[in-house]
């Protein structure tokens, strides 16, 4: 396997799953008061742009990582809006 692709997959995995503990905690506790709504919206917007960019250049690791990130951030954003 190509070392560049492996490096991309490792980086994508780490940055994608870095937000998972926060999402799980928000789901379990329903507490999102310490999370910044502005930060979540900016992050969500950036991820959408990364998805668009990944699609434009047909980069599978970039697309996969950001689609998963989009799901995690969206769940957390919905919980933030719902529970404040």
Buried (B, 14 or more C-beta within 10 A) or exposed (E): EEEEEEEBBEEBBEEBBEBEEBBEBBEEEEEBEEBEEEEBBEBBEEBEEBBEEBEEEEBEBBBBBBBBBBEBBBBBBEBBEEEE
